[in-house]
């Protein structure tokens, strides 16, 4: 038999960063003074994942710009470092950050990291998962004269990497985590030492939130595991049976229906196999039935063949579903040969 597979998609929303802008207190360092920066972040985008994407990591990358101005008090250049820090989320931190289903206990692991943006001549500092304490992301030399206001643009990317969730089907719903107190800061030199601009007086601020949300809709898939083969029929007075099977995997709690089509050679209310290679001779057909696991006829809604559909509820793991082929005793046998038919299976959820 031939089976039809229905795939569902999962929509994923990106990072949302709330960054209140507060007028900073003047900061001083050798060569520069009075740093002030305005923050501009990408609009959050929706990331759409289909089930095949769950077998590999997926990333959401969001750019943050710091449009800065400062006043030099000595000729430059001055070396400055951008540092970023992210406290633990509400569901864990470090290597164990998790998105948790709202109203449930299921989780999806993710990592929160930083990347250097488009900053000419910046020297990136290798950085792993973000921690609550500031970590240097890059160091850059800023040219300036002894006087006059100087503009400089810092840029970095926040990267959320969702870990693979292959091998399990998650319940539908929203999975979310919020990191409260994400901070960016600018420091003198090549480390996160003397503060030029940043919390507690400014930057993204200690009140900044980084919220990550994934929306996973109900999903189902179907796969053939065994076809029906009656073998050799020698005595038409005996009932002939054989079982086929397929596997259905749906999100936990998802209600689904399975419908079987009439096949390619049905006549009125009867499914029929036809002789392979036959030229349409009216006698080259063999009648048969398809039965649900409870032994009742299995058909589609609105089918010309009597019967009903099969309903089930997803468990999140593959469920084996049996379909039985039956040739009733006393069914007239056509001329010898190999007979076959193709039936479409439709999965609805």
C-alpha positions in Angstrom: 0.0 0.0 0.0 1.1 3.6 -0.5 0.9 6.0 2.4 0.6 9.8 2.5 2.7 11.7 5.0 1.5 15.0 6.5 4.1 17.2 8.0 3.5 20.1 10.4 5.6 23.2 11.0 6.9 24.8 14.1 7.1 28.6 14.4 9.8 30.1 16.5 10.0 33.7 17.6 13.3 35.4 18.1 14.9 37.4 20.8 13.1 40.4 22.3 15.4 42.9 24.1 13.9 45.7 26.2 16.5 48.4 26.8 15.6 51.6 28.7 17.9 54.5 27.8 19.0 56.5 30.8 21.3 59.5 30.7 24.8 58.3 31.9 27.0 59.8 34.4 30.3 61.1 32.9 33.1 58.6 32.9 36.8 59.2 32.5 39.8 57.3 31.3 43.2 58.1 29.8 42.5 60.0 26.6 38.7 60.1 26.7 35.8 61.4 28.8 32.0 61.7 28.9 31.0 58.6 27.0 27.3 58.5 25.9 25.7 55.7 23.8 22.3 55.1 22.2 21.1 51.5 21.6 19.5 50.2 18.5 18.5 46.6 18.1 17.1 44.5 15.3 13.3 44.0 15.3 12.6 40.5 16.6 12.0 38.1 13.7 10.0 34.8 13.6 12.0 31.7 13.0 10.0 28.9 11.4 11.3 25.3 11.9 9.9 22.2 10.2 10.3 18.8 11.9 13.4 17.9 9.9 15.2 21.0 11.4 14.9 19.4 14.8 17.7 17.0 14.0 20.3 19.9 14.0 21.0 23.0 16.1 19.1 26.1 15.0 20.2 29.7 15.6 18.5 33.0 16.1 20.9 36.0 15.6 20.0 39.5 16.7 22.2 42.6 16.0 22.7 45.3 18.6 24.3 48.7 17.7 25.7 51.1 20.2 26.0 54.6 18.6 28.5 56.3 20.9 30.0 59.7 21.4 32.8 60.8 23.6 35.1 63.7 24.3 38.9 63.2 24.0 41.3 64.9 26.4 44.5 63.6 25.0 45.5 62.6 21.4 44.5 59.1 20.4 44.2 56.3 19.6 42.6 54.8 22.7 42.0 51.1 23.2 38.6 50.1 24.4 36.9 46.8 25.0 33.2 45.8 24.7 32.0 43.4 27.4 28.6 41.7 27.7 27.0 39.7 30.6 23.8 37.6 30.9 22.5 36.4 34.3 20.9 33.0 34.5 17.4 32.7 33.0 14.3 31.9 35.0 14.7 28.2 34.0 18.5 27.8 34.6 21.8 29.3 33.3 25.2 28.6 31.9 25.2 25.4 29.9 21.8 24.5 31.2 19.6 27.3 29.9 16.2 25.9 29.1 13.0 27.0 27.5 10.0 25.6 29.5 6.6 25.0 28.1 4.1 27.4 29.6 1.8 25.5 31.9 3.9 22.3 31.6 7.3 20.8 32.6 8.8 20.0 29.1 11.9 21.9 28.2 14.2 22.7 25.2 17.8 23.4 26.0 19.5 26.4 24.4 22.8 28.4 24.6 23.1 32.2 24.7 26.4 33.5 23.2 27.8 36.7 21.7 29.5 37.4 18.4 31.5 40.4 17.2 29.6 42.6 14.8 30.8 44.8 11.9 33.4 46.9 13.8 36.5 47.6 11.6 39.8 46.5 13.1 38.1 44.9 16.1 40.1 42.1 17.7 37.6 39.4 18.8 38.1 37.6 22.1 37.0 34.0 22.1 33.8 33.7 24.2 31.6 30.8 25.0 28.3 30.8 26.8 27.4 34.1 28.4 27.8 34.4 32.2 26.4 36.7 34.8 29.8 38.5 35.1 31.1 40.7 32.2 33.1 38.9 29.5 35.2 40.8 26.9 33.8 40.3 23.4 36.3 42.4 21.4 38.9 45.1 21.7 39.3 47.9 19.3 41.5 51.1 18.9 39.5 54.3 18.5 41.3 57.2 16.8 40.8 60.8 18.0 42.4 64.1 18.4 42.9 66.1 21.7 39.6 68.0 21.4 36.2 67.8 19.7 33.4 65.3 20.1 34.1 61.9 18.4 31.5 59.4 17.2 32.1 55.6 17.2 29.7 52.7 16.5 30.0 49.4 18.5 28.1 46.4 17.3 27.6 42.9 18.5 25.2 40.0 18.0 23.3 38.0 20.6 23.0 34.4 19.4 20.4 31.9 20.7 21.2 28.3 19.7 18.5 25.8 20.2 19.7 22.3 20.8 18.5 19.4 18.6 15.3 17.7 19.8 15.3 14.8 17.4 13.9 11.5 18.7 11.0 13.1 20.7 7.9 15.0 19.8 7.1 17.8 22.2 3.6 18.9 23.2 2.3 21.9 21.3 2.5 25.3 23.1 4.9 28.1 23.8 8.3 27.4 25.3 10.0 30.4 26.9 12.8 31.7 29.0 13.6 35.2 30.2 17.1 36.5 31.2 16.7 39.6 33.4 19.5 42.0 33.6 21.4 41.5 30.3 24.1 44.2 30.1 26.6 45.6 27.6 29.5 47.9 28.7 32.5 49.7 27.3 35.8 49.6 29.2 39.3 51.1 28.9 42.1 48.9 27.7 41.8 45.2 26.7 39.7 43.8 29.5 36.5 44.5 31.5 38.3 46.8 34.0 37.9 50.6 34.1 34.3 51.4 33.1 33.7 54.0 30.4 30.0 53.4 29.8 27.6 50.8 31.2 25.6 49.7 34.2 24.6 50.7 36.7 24.1 54.1 35.1 23.5 53.3 31.5 23.8 50.8 28.6 21.1 48.1 28.2 20.8 48.4 32.0 20.3 46.0 34.8 16.6 46.0 33.9 17.1 44.8 30.4 15.3 41.5 29.6 16.2 39.0 26.9 13.1 36.9 26.3 13.3 33.8 24.0 10.0 32.1 22.9 9.4 29.1 20.7 6.0 28.2 19.5 5.5 24.6 18.7 2.2 23.6 17.0 0.8 20.1 17.1 2.7 17.9 14.7 2.3 14.4 13.3 4.1 12.0 10.9 3.4 8.6 9.5 5.6 5.9 8.1 5.0 2.5 6.5 6.4 -0.4 8.5 4.7 -3.5 6.8 2.8 -4.0 3.6 -0.1 -6.5 3.1 0.8 -9.6 1.1 -1.8 -12.4 0.9 0.8 -14.8 -0.6 -0.5 -17.7 -2.8 -4.2 -18.4 -2.7 -4.9 -22.0 -3.4 -8.4 -22.7 -1.9 -11.0 -20.0 -2.6 -13.3 -21.5 0.1 -10.9 -20.5 2.9 -10.7 -16.9 4.3 -7.4 -15.2 3.5 -5.9 -12.6 5.9 -2.6 -10.7 6.2 -1.6 -7.8 8.4 0.1 -4.6 7.4 1.2 -1.8 9.7 2.4 1.8 9.9 3.8 4.0 12.6 2.1 7.2 13.7 4.0 9.8 15.8 2.1 12.8 17.0 2.6 15.4 19.7 1.4 14.2 23.1 -2.3 14.8 23.5 -2.9 15.5 19.8 -6.1 13.9 18.5 -5.7 12.4 15.0 -7.7 10.5 12.4 -6.6 7.9 9.9 -8.6 7.5 6.7 -8.1 4.8 4.0 -9.0 5.5 0.4 -11.0 3.2 -1.8 -8.0 2.1 -3.9 -7.4 2.3 -7.6 -9.9 -0.3 -8.8 -12.9 -0.1 -6.5 -16.3 -1.0 -7.9 -19.2 0.4 -6.1 -18.8 -0.6 -2.4 -15.9 -3.1 -3.0 -12.2 -2.7 -3.1 -10.5 -4.8 -5.8 -7.0 -5.8 -6.8 -6.2 -6.1 -10.5 -4.0 -8.4 -12.5 -0.6 -6.9 -13.0 0.0 -6.2 -16.6 -3.6 -6.8 -17.6 -5.2 -4.8 -20.4 -8.5 -4.1 -18.5 -10.3 -7.4 -18.9 -13.4 -7.2 -16.8 -12.7 -10.5 -15.1 -9.2 -9.7 -14.0 -10.1 -8.4 -10.5 -10.0 -9.9 -7.0 -12.2 -8.4 -4.3 -10.8 -7.7 -0.8 -11.4 -5.7 2.4 -9.3 -3.6 4.8 -10.1 -3.8 8.5 -9.3 -1.7 11.6 -7.6 -3.3 14.6 -11.0 -4.0 16.1 -12.0 -6.0 13.0 -14.5 -3.4 11.5 -14.2 -2.1 8.0 -11.8 0.8 7.6 -12.5 3.6 5.1 -12.5 7.3 4.6 -15.2 9.9 5.4 -17.5 10.0 2.4 -16.1 6.8 0.9 -18.3 4.7 -1.4 -17.2 1.7 0.7 -18.9 1.2 4.0 -16.9 1.6 7.2 -15.4 4.4 9.4 -12.1 6.2 10.1 -9.7 5.3 12.9 -9.2 7.9 15.7 -6.3 8.1 18.1 -4.3 10.3 20.5 -0.6 11.1 20.2 1.9 10.0 22.8 4.9 11.8 21.5 6.5 8.4 20.5 5.8 6.2 17.5 2.5 4.2 17.8 2.2 1.1 15.7 -1.2 0.8 13.9 -2.3 -2.5 12.4 -4.4 -2.8 9.2 -5.7 -6.2 8.2 -6.4 -7.3 4.6 -9.1 -9.9 4.2 -10.4 -11.9 1.2 -13.7 -13.4 2.2 -14.3 -17.2 1.8 -16.0 -18.1 -1.4 -14.6 -15.0 -3.3 -14.5 -15.9 -7.0 -10.9 -16.3 -8.1 -9.9 -14.8 -11.5 -7.3 -16.3 -13.8 -3.8 -17.0 -12.3 -1.4 -14.2 -11.9 -0.2 -11.5 -9.5 -2.8 -9.1 -8.3 -2.3 -5.8 -6.5 -3.8 -2.5 -5.5 -2.7 0.8 -4.0 -4.6 2.5 -1.2 -3.9 6.1 0.1 -3.7 6.6 3.9 -4.5 10.1 5.1 -3.4 11.4 8.5 -5.5 14.3 9.8 -4.9 16.2 13.0 
